[in-house]
Amino acid sequence: MALKGTNQEFGRPYNRRIVLEAIRMHGPIERGEIARRVGLTVQTVANIIRELEEQGFITAARAEPKGRGSPATRVAINPQGGHAIGIHVTPLGLEAALVDLGGTILARAASKLPHPEPRQTFADIRRLVKQLKPKPDARLLGVGLAMPGPFDVDSMSFVGPTTLEGWKGFPVEQKLAEITGLPAFVEIDHAAAALGERLYGAGKPFRDFYYLYFGVGLGGCMVYEGLPWRGSHRNAGEIGHVPLVPDGEPCACGNRGCLERYLSLEAFERRSPVIGREGWLKEAAPLLRRAVAAVENLFDPETILFGGLADERLMDDLIARAMPLGNSVSQRSNRETPRLIRSAGGQDAVLRGAAALAIAGVLSPRFGLLFTQSDHKPSVDPLFGARNVA
């Protein structure tokens, strides 16, 4: 689904974001190619590019000459054109980072806070954000926070070792905006990581991929036509709570044999002292194989990216033990991309994705579609001084 501009007057801020999105996803790119992609005239695109360059969001340079005539100018995102702060809260504590428009982590800070409760967590967030804020002349777009889900499910949210107990009913987004004074965005950790992979990581070449998040718990997110698919209540992807082991271990969600009871960091740390690292890999690998087949048969993704908080060696060993993968709709003789790829984001996947929440939320023309918190109303455009109509 290609994004298209509009010739109506109220769409001017939207057109700027459309052009900026095209540059971010396809740059370095020529003006004519942008116009073709977004359905605007070359002159309109040229005017927008001039404004974006003056405001520091993009840079322009001439391509290498390949013959007679002056080479075309190509534009790209200026990494220093803006920053965002990403925060990741887990049952083990919290981490924050300052990230530029190119997805580079410029500075980071952390707070070890086992079983964090809201009051102390937000006191630490206030301190970390103050510590990470860039120089006064640098543009800070907003702050994004990623946390375990699911959201607002009485029997599953904020219960058990893989969630944040004691957070039920707490106004997370409202409090985040209040203590930082910035546009605030909140998302489930695996969806934030999927967005980060799409913008900056191994997911950038793909429009349709599945991100399987191996964290304290287990989650997943389908990225469809470049956007994380969140479901009607923003809880799509709770693959960790799919019962795959008949009459298996009881889960805090109320079911038995849930996937994350065997395939997650919590499971590894609980089970490996009893059965050893090799024993855990032997137990978990068949479940990863089943999960991959289930995801492929349900979503038919181009590939599955496997990432999260676990160390790279553990994930590599788990992938190796899961091979060969079972049969599914993805088992095709002509495929060129592996069915299962370890994420390039490493342990920073969610942290970088949390910052991407704010970057995408403020810069993307899909603002209000990707993040649909009920109390985030359209307001004066922080970049262009007009009401956001995207």
C-alpha positions as CSV (number, residue, x, y, z in Angstrom):
1,M,0.0,0.0,0.0
2,A,1.8,3.1,-1.2
3,L,1.4,6.4,0.6
4,K,0.0,9.2,-1.6
5,G,-0.1,12.9,-1.2
6,T,-3.0,15.2,-1.6
7,N,-3.5,18.5,-3.5
8,Q,-6.0,19.9,-1.0
9,E,-4.9,22.8,1.0
10,F,-5.4,21.2,4.4
11,G,-3.1,18.4,3.3
12,R,0.1,20.5,3.3
13,P,1.5,19.1,6.6
14,Y,0.5,15.6,5.5
15,N,2.4,16.1,2.2
16,R,5.5,17.1,4.0
17,R,5.3,14.0,6.1
18,I,4.6,11.9,3.0
19,V,7.8,13.2,1.3
20,L,9.8,12.8,4.5
21,E,8.6,9.2,4.9
22,A,9.6,8.4,1.3
23,I,13.1,9.9,1.9
24,R,13.5,8.0,5.2
25,M,12.5,4.7,3.6
26,H,14.2,5.0,0.2
27,G,16.9,7.6,0.5
28,P,19.2,8.7,-1.0
29,I,16.6,9.3,-3.6
30,E,16.0,11.8,-6.4
31,R,13.1,14.3,-6.5
32,G,11.5,12.7,-9.5
33,E,11.4,9.3,-7.9
34,I,9.8,10.8,-4.8
35,A,7.2,12.5,-6.9
36,R,6.5,9.2,-8.6
37,R,6.1,7.3,-5.4
38,V,3.9,9.7,-3.6
39,G,1.8,11.0,-6.5
40,L,2.7,14.7,-6.2
41,T,4.2,17.0,-8.9
42,V,7.9,17.4,-9.1
43,Q,7.5,21.1,-8.3
44,T,5.5,20.4,-5.1
45,V,8.1,17.9,-4.0
46,A,11.0,20.3,-4.8
47,N,9.3,23.0,-2.6
48,I,8.8,20.5,0.3
49,I,12.4,19.3,0.0
50,R,13.7,22.9,0.2
51,E,11.7,23.4,3.4
52,L,12.9,20.1,4.9
53,E,16.5,21.0,4.1
54,E,16.2,24.4,5.6
55,Q,14.8,22.8,8.8
56,G,17.6,20.3,9.0
57,F,15.6,17.1,8.5
58,I,17.4,16.1,5.3
59,T,20.6,16.6,3.4
60,A,21.1,16.9,-0.4
61,A,24.0,16.0,-2.6
62,R,24.6,15.4,-6.3
63,A,25.1,11.9,-7.4
64,E,28.3,10.8,-9.1
65,P,28.3,11.9,-12.8
66,K,27.8,9.1,-15.3
67,G,27.9,11.0,-18.6
68,R,27.0,14.3,-20.1
69,G,24.9,16.8,-18.2
70,S,24.7,17.7,-14.5
71,P,23.9,14.7,-12.2
72,A,20.6,14.7,-10.3
73,T,20.5,15.8,-6.7
74,R,19.7,13.0,-4.2
75,V,18.3,13.6,-0.8
76,A,18.6,11.6,2.4
77,I,17.6,11.9,6.1
78,N,19.9,13.9,8.2
79,P,20.6,11.8,11.3
80,Q,21.3,14.9,13.3
81,G,18.1,16.5,12.3
82,G,16.2,15.2,15.3
83,H,16.5,12.9,18.3
84,A,14.2,10.9,20.5
85,I,14.5,9.1,23.8
86,G,13.6,5.5,24.0
87,I,12.8,3.7,27.3
88,H,12.4,0.0,27.9
89,V,10.8,-1.2,31.2
90,T,11.0,-4.9,32.0
91,P,10.4,-6.9,35.2
92,L,14.2,-6.6,35.7
93,G,14.5,-2.8,35.5
94,L,14.7,-0.1,32.9
95,E,17.0,1.3,30.3
96,A,16.9,4.5,28.3
97,A,18.7,5.8,25.3
98,L,19.1,8.9,23.2
99,V,18.6,8.0,19.5
100,D,19.1,10.1,16.3
101,L,17.0,10.0,13.2
102,G,19.3,7.3,11.7
103,G,18.6,4.9,14.6
104,T,22.1,5.4,16.2
105,I,22.2,5.2,19.9
106,L,24.1,8.3,21.0
107,A,23.9,7.8,24.8
108,R,22.4,5.4,27.2
109,A,21.5,5.1,30.9
110,A,20.0,2.3,33.0
111,S,18.5,1.6,36.4
112,K,18.5,-1.8,38.0
113,L,15.0,-2.1,39.5
114,P,13.8,-5.7,40.1
115,H,10.0,-5.9,40.0
116,P,9.6,-2.1,39.3
117,E,6.5,-0.4,40.5
118,P,5.1,2.8,38.9
119,R,6.2,5.4,41.5
120,Q,9.9,4.4,41.6
121,T,10.0,3.7,37.9
122,F,8.8,7.1,36.9
123,A,11.1,8.8,39.4
124,D,13.9,6.9,37.7
125,I,12.6,7.8,34.2
126,R,12.5,11.5,35.1
127,R,16.2,11.2,36.2
128,L,17.3,9.2,33.1
129,V,15.5,11.5,30.6
130,K,17.1,14.6,32.2
131,Q,20.5,12.9,32.0
132,L,20.0,12.0,28.3
133,K,18.5,15.2,26.9
134,P,20.7,16.6,24.1
135,K,22.1,20.1,23.9
136,P,19.4,22.9,24.0
137,D,19.9,23.7,20.3
138,A,19.2,20.0,19.3
139,R,15.7,19.0,18.3
140,L,14.1,16.5,20.7
141,L,11.0,15.0,19.0
142,G,9.6,13.0,21.8
143,V,9.9,10.0,24.1
144,G,8.8,6.4,23.6
145,L,8.3,3.7,26.2
146,A,8.1,0.0,25.5
147,M,6.7,-2.4,28.2
148,P,5.4,-6.0,28.4
149,G,1.9,-6.7,27.5
150,P,-0.9,-7.6,26.9
151,F,-2.7,-4.4,27.7
152,D,-6.0,-4.2,29.6
153,V,-6.8,-8.0,29.8
154,D,-7.9,-8.7,33.4
155,S,-6.7,-12.3,33.5
156,M,-3.3,-11.7,31.7
157,S,-2.1,-8.1,32.1
158,F,0.2,-7.2,35.0
159,V,0.2,-10.8,36.5
160,G,3.0,-13.3,36.6
161,P,6.8,-13.1,36.2
162,T,6.9,-11.9,32.6
163,T,4.8,-8.8,33.1
164,L,4.8,-5.7,35.3
165,E,2.8,-6.6,38.4
166,G,1.1,-3.7,40.2
167,W,0.6,-1.5,37.1
168,K,-3.1,-2.1,36.5
169,G,-5.0,1.1,35.8
170,F,-1.8,3.3,35.9
171,P,-2.0,6.1,33.3
172,V,1.4,5.3,31.7
173,E,1.3,7.6,28.7
174,Q,-0.2,10.5,30.5
175,K,2.4,10.3,33.3
176,L,5.2,9.9,30.7
177,A,4.2,13.1,28.9
178,E,3.7,14.9,32.3
179,I,7.2,14.2,33.7
180,T,9.1,14.7,30.4
181,G,7.2,17.6,28.8
182,L,7.5,15.8,25.5
183,P,5.1,14.0,23.0
184,A,4.8,10.6,24.6
185,F,4.1,7.2,23.0
186,V,3.7,3.8,24.7
187,E,3.7,0.4,23.1
188,I,4.1,-3.3,23.8
189,D,7.8,-4.3,23.7
190,H,7.5,-6.7,20.8
191,A,5.7,-4.3,18.6
192,A,8.2,-1.5,19.4
193,A,11.1,-3.8,18.5
194,A,9.3,-4.8,15.2
195,L,9.0,-1.1,14.3
196,G,12.7,-0.5,15.1
197,E,13.7,-3.5,12.9
198,R,11.6,-2.1,10.1
199,L,13.1,1.3,10.3
200,Y,16.7,0.6,11.1
201,G,17.5,-3.1,11.2
202,A,17.2,-6.4,9.4
203,G,13.5,-5.8,8.5
204,K,14.2,-2.8,6.3
205,P,14.3,-4.8,3.0
206,F,11.0,-6.4,3.8
207,R,7.4,-5.1,3.7
208,D,5.9,-8.2,5.2
209,F,7.8,-10.0,8.0
210,Y,7.2,-11.4,11.4
211,Y,9.2,-10.3,14.4
212,L,9.5,-13.0,17.1
213,Y,10.6,-11.3,20.4
214,F,12.6,-13.4,22.8
215,G,12.6,-11.4,26.0
216,V,11.7,-12.1,29.7
217,G,8.5,-13.4,28.0
218,L,7.8,-14.3,24.4
219,G,5.9,-12.1,22.0
220,G,5.6,-11.4,18.3
221,C,4.4,-8.9,15.8
222,M,3.5,-9.1,12.1
223,V,4.7,-6.2,10.0
224,Y,2.3,-5.9,7.1
225,E,3.0,-3.5,4.2
226,G,5.6,-1.8,6.4
227,L,3.4,-1.3,9.5
228,P,3.3,-3.3,12.7
229,W,-0.2,-4.9,12.9
230,R,-1.6,-4.4,16.3
231,G,-5.1,-5.9,16.3
232,S,-8.4,-4.3,17.5
233,H,-7.2,-3.8,21.1
234,R,-3.4,-3.4,20.4
235,N,-2.7,-6.9,21.8
236,A,-2.0,-8.9,18.6
237,G,1.1,-11.0,18.8
238,E,0.9,-12.6,22.3
239,I,2.2,-15.8,20.9
240,G,3.8,-16.6,24.3
241,H,0.3,-17.4,25.6
242,V,-0.5,-19.9,22.9
243,P,-0.9,-23.3,24.6
244,L,1.4,-25.7,22.7
245,V,2.3,-28.3,25.3
246,P,-0.8,-30.5,26.2
247,D,-1.3,-30.6,30.0
248,G,1.9,-28.6,30.4
249,E,3.0,-26.3,33.1
250,P,0.4,-23.9,34.5
251,C,0.8,-20.3,33.3
252,A,-0.1,-17.1,35.1
253,C,-2.6,-16.3,32.3
254,G,-4.8,-19.3,33.5
255,N,-3.9,-21.8,30.7
256,R,-1.5,-24.7,30.8
257,G,1.5,-25.4,28.5
258,C,1.8,-21.8,27.2
259,L,4.8,-21.3,24.9
260,E,6.6,-18.8,27.0
261,R,6.7,-21.2,29.9
262,Y,9.3,-23.0,27.9
263,L,10.6,-20.5,25.4
264,S,11.6,-17.2,27.0
265,L,14.4,-15.8,29.2
266,E,12.3,-16.4,32.3
267,A,12.0,-20.1,31.2
268,F,15.7,-20.3,30.5
269,E,16.7,-18.8,33.9
270,R,14.2,-21.0,35.7
271,R,14.8,-24.3,33.8
272,S,18.5,-24.3,33.0
273,P,19.7,-24.6,36.7
274,V,17.6,-27.8,36.8
275,I,18.2,-29.4,33.4
276,G,21.3,-27.5,32.2
277,R,21.8,-25.2,29.2
278,E,21.9,-28.2,26.8
279,G,18.8,-29.7,28.4
280,W,16.9,-26.4,28.0
281,L,18.0,-26.1,24.3
282,K,16.8,-29.6,23.7
283,E,13.5,-28.8,25.3
284,A,12.9,-25.4,23.7
285,A,14.1,-26.0,20.1
286,P,11.1,-28.2,19.1
287,L,8.8,-25.5,20.4
288,L,10.5,-22.8,18.4
289,R,10.2,-25.1,15.4
290,R,6.4,-25.4,16.0
291,A,6.1,-21.7,16.6
292,V,7.8,-20.9,13.3
293,A,5.4,-23.2,11.4
294,A,2.4,-21.7,13.1
295,V,3.4,-18.2,12.3
296,E,4.2,-19.0,8.7
297,N,0.9,-20.8,8.1
298,L,-1.1,-18.0,9.7
299,F,0.7,-15.0,8.2
300,D,2.8,-16.1,5.2
301,P,5.6,-13.6,6.0
302,E,8.6,-13.0,3.7
303,T,10.7,-14.1,6.7
304,I,10.7,-14.3,10.5
305,L,13.2,-12.2,12.4
306,F,14.2,-13.6,15.8
307,G,15.5,-11.1,18.4
308,G,15.2,-9.7,21.8
309,L,17.0,-9.5,25.1
310,A,18.8,-12.9,25.1
311,D,22.5,-13.0,24.2
312,E,23.3,-13.7,20.6
313,R,25.0,-17.0,21.3
314,L,22.0,-18.4,23.0
315,M,19.7,-17.3,20.2
316,D,22.1,-18.7,17.5
317,D,22.3,-22.0,19.4
318,L,18.5,-22.1,19.6
319,I,18.0,-21.4,15.9
320,A,20.6,-24.1,15.0
321,R,18.9,-26.7,17.2
322,A,15.5,-25.8,15.6
323,M,16.9,-26.8,12.2
324,P,15.6,-28.2,9.9
325,L,12.4,-26.3,10.2
326,G,9.2,-28.2,9.6
327,N,7.0,-27.9,6.6
328,S,4.7,-24.9,6.1
329,V,3.4,-22.6,3.4
330,S,6.9,-20.9,3.5
331,Q,8.7,-24.1,2.4
332,R,9.2,-23.2,-1.3
333,S,12.0,-24.3,-3.6
334,N,12.4,-20.8,-5.1
335,R,12.7,-18.8,-2.0
336,E,15.9,-16.7,-1.6
337,T,15.5,-15.4,2.0
338,P,16.0,-17.8,4.9
339,R,12.8,-18.5,6.8
340,L,14.3,-17.6,10.2
341,I,16.8,-14.9,10.6
342,R,18.4,-13.6,13.9
343,S,17.7,-9.9,14.3
344,A,20.5,-7.5,13.7
345,G,19.3,-5.3,16.6
346,G,20.7,-7.5,19.3
347,Q,19.8,-6.6,22.9
348,D,19.0,-3.0,21.9
349,A,16.1,-4.0,19.6
350,V,13.4,-2.9,22.0
351,L,15.3,0.1,23.2
352,R,15.9,1.4,19.7
353,G,12.3,0.5,18.8
354,A,11.0,2.6,21.8
355,A,12.7,5.7,20.4
356,A,11.3,4.8,17.0
357,L,7.8,5.1,18.5
358,A,8.4,8.8,19.0
359,I,10.3,9.3,15.7
360,A,7.7,7.5,13.6
361,G,4.8,9.0,15.7
362,V,5.9,12.6,15.1
363,L,7.4,12.2,11.6
364,S,5.2,9.6,9.9
365,P,2.2,10.5,7.9
366,R,0.5,7.5,9.5
367,F,0.5,9.4,12.9
368,G,-2.8,8.4,14.6
369,L,-3.0,5.1,12.7
370,L,0.1,3.3,14.1
371,F,-0.4,4.7,17.6
372,T,-4.0,5.0,18.6
373,Q,-4.1,5.8,22.3
374,S,-7.4,7.3,23.0
375,D,-6.1,10.3,24.9
376,H,-3.6,11.3,22.2
377,K,-5.6,14.0,20.3
378,P,-4.5,15.8,17.1
379,S,-2.7,19.0,18.1
380,V,-0.6,21.8,16.7
381,D,2.0,20.2,14.5
382,P,5.3,20.4,16.4
383,L,7.3,20.4,13.2
384,F,5.4,22.6,10.7
385,G,3.1,24.7,12.9
386,A,-0.2,23.3,11.5
387,R,-2.8,20.9,12.7
388,N,-1.9,17.3,12.1
389,V,-4.4,15.8,9.7
390,A,-2.7,12.6,8.9
